[in-house]
Amino acid sequence: MAASHQAPRLRPAGVLALGLAAAAAISGVRVLTGPELALSLFYLLPIGAATWLAGARVGVAVSLVSAASWLAADLSMVEAYSGPWVPLVNEACRLAVFLLSTAVLARLRTSHRQLQRLATQDALTGIPNRRAFLRLARHELVRAQRYNLPFSLLFIDLDRFKQVNDTQGHAAGDILLRLVARALEGSVRQVDMVARLGGDEFAVLLPQAPPEAARQVARKLQRRLTALGERRRWPVSFCVGGVTYTSAPESVDAALRRADALMYAAKREGRGGLRHETVSAGG
């Protein structure tokens, strides 16, 4: 599957180091200002950032260090309290608040990531869905337009998929779709993207692939999928429509429509057809 093209993220060790540095800075301010100002609320900033960026473990670590550093600052000013036990009780309460905040943020982080995954991942096959495909394809289209690169994509449809559902049950149809997704993913480059557009339709984005390379990939995928169907004794075949633009198309939707039309042209020629077209600049 294609690389995600996301902004680089800080490593957990880097997040931890920044969180500890922030905690140390807040403790330093605490020592300089004395015991009268309650600044412990500011610890929630590095604790929250560490938890959101790197997870619960890093958040807990920053929480522990924050509480310990505040306790050290209080103990250096223990004469300001009515008894030496007061800083210990205060820090126990603060630590409980820090850990509770970490737990809540960690749950929110997990839920947020699950929602992100559901929004871009096909629930049945686990590969990107149509939304994710269009987003990445538009990103690649901008790159192709900027650097005058070729833009290739394939549209794949399963013939007689309904017959599998009708004769062997929907569970068998689900297995077929999952195996097709795995076979497609295992047959392309790391920079390519395989997606399920819906039903029994799949798409493959081939960034910067020239016409002959795209045709070779289309043939390779069809051979592998055909072998999969024969091995499982499924009465299915696979029609492929592919298009390569030597200059970037006007839109991803236009490229998909063209590949879809080529796929249907291949389907009209018989089961297991394949059509690929090269579109030159202005074509």
Residue pairs with C-beta under 8 A, 6 or more apart in sequence:
1 127
1 128
1 185
1 188
1 190
1 192
1 193
1 194
2 136
2 190
2 191
2 192
2 193
2 205
2 207
3 190
3 191
5 136
5 139
9 53
10 18
10 53
10 54
12 54
12 55
12 57
12 58
15 49
15 50
15 53
15 54
15 58
16 50
16 54
16 58
16 61
16 62
18 46
18 49
18 50
19 46
19 47
19 49
19 50
19 58
19 61
19 62
19 65
20 61
20 62
20 65
22 45
22 46
23 43
23 46
23 62
23 65
23 66
23 69
24 69
26 39
26 42
26 43
26 46
26 66
26 69
26 70
27 66
27 69
27 70
27 72
27 73
29 39
30 37
30 39
30 70
30 73
31 73
31 76
31 77
33 39
34 77
34 80
35 74
35 77
35 80
35 81
40 70
40 94
43 63
43 66
43 70
43 94
43 98
44 98
44 101
46 62
46 66
47 59
47 62
47 63
47 66
47 98
47 101
47 102
48 59
48 101
48 105
50 58
50 59
50 61
50 62
51 58
51 59
51 62
51 101
51 102
51 105
51 106
51 109
52 105
52 109
55 106
55 109
56 102
56 103
56 106
59 102
59 105
59 106
60 99
60 102
63 95
63 98
63 99
63 101
63 102
64 95
66 98
67 91
67 94
67 95
67 98
68 91
70 91
70 94
71 87
71 88
71 91
74 81
74 87
74 90
74 91
75 84
75 87
78 84
78 87
81 87
119 131
120 128
120 129
120 131
120 132
120 135
121 127
121 128
121 129
121 132
122 128
122 129
122 181
122 195
122 196
124 174
124 177
124 178
124 196
125 177
125 178
125 180
125 181
125 196
126 178
126 181
127 181
127 184
127 185
127 194
127 195
127 196
128 136
128 193
128 194
128 195
128 196
129 195
129 196
129 197
130 195
130 196
130 197
130 198
132 195
133 193
133 195
133 197
133 203
133 205
134 252
134 253
136 193
136 205
137 153
137 193
137 205
137 252
137 255
138 252
140 151
140 205
140 207
141 151
141 248
141 249
141 251
141 252
141 255
143 149
143 207
144 150
144 151
144 207
144 208
144 245
144 247
144 248
145 248
148 247
148 248
149 207
149 208
149 248
150 208
150 209
150 210
150 211
150 244
150 245
150 246
151 207
151 244
151 245
151 248
151 249
151 255
152 205
152 206
152 207
152 209
152 210
152 211
152 213
152 214
152 242
152 243
152 244
152 245
153 203
153 204
153 205
153 206
153 242
153 243
153 255
153 256
153 259
154 203
154 204
154 206
154 214
154 217
154 218
154 221
154 240
154 241
154 242
154 259
155 201
155 202
155 203
155 240
155 241
155 242
155 256
155 259
155 260
155 262
155 263
156 184
156 201
156 202
156 203
156 204
156 221
156 225
156 238
156 239
156 240
156 263
157 200
157 201
157 202
157 238
157 239
157 240
157 263
157 267
158 176
158 180
158 200
158 201
158 236
158 237
158 238
159 236
159 237
159 238
159 239
159 267
159 271
159 272
160 235
160 236
160 237
160 271
161 173
161 176
161 199
161 200
161 236
163 235
163 236
164 172
164 173
164 176
164 234
164 235
164 236
165 172
165 173
172 234
176 232
176 234
176 236
177 196
177 200
179 228
179 232
180 202
180 225
180 228
181 194
181 196
181 202
183 221
183 224
183 225
183 228
184 194
184 202
184 204
184 221
184 225
185 194
187 217
187 220
187 221
187 224
188 194
188 204
188 206
188 217
188 221
189 206
191 207
191 208
192 204
192 205
192 206
192 207
192 209
192 217
193 204
193 205
194 202
194 203
194 204
195 202
195 203
195 204
195 205
196 202
197 203
203 256
203 259
204 217
204 221
206 213
206 214
206 217
209 217
209 244
210 244
211 244
211 246
211 276
211 278
214 242
214 244
214 276
215 242
215 276
218 240
218 242
218 274
218 276
219 274
221 238
221 240
222 238
222 240
222 272
222 274
225 238
226 237
226 238
226 272
229 235
229 236
229 237
229 238
237 271
237 272
238 272
239 263
239 264
239 266
239 267
239 271
239 272
239 273
239 274
240 263
240 266
240 273
240 274
240 275
240 276
241 259
241 260
241 261
241 262
241 263
241 264
241 265
241 266
241 274
241 275
241 276
242 259
242 262
242 274
242 275
242 276
242 277
243 255
243 258
243 259
243 262
243 276
243 277
243 278
243 279
244 276
244 277
244 278
244 279
245 255
245 279
246 278
246 279
246 280
246 281
247 280
247 281
247 282
249 255
249 258
249 279
258 277
258 279
262 275
262 276
262 277
263 275
265 273
265 275
266 273
266 274
266 275
267 273
269 275
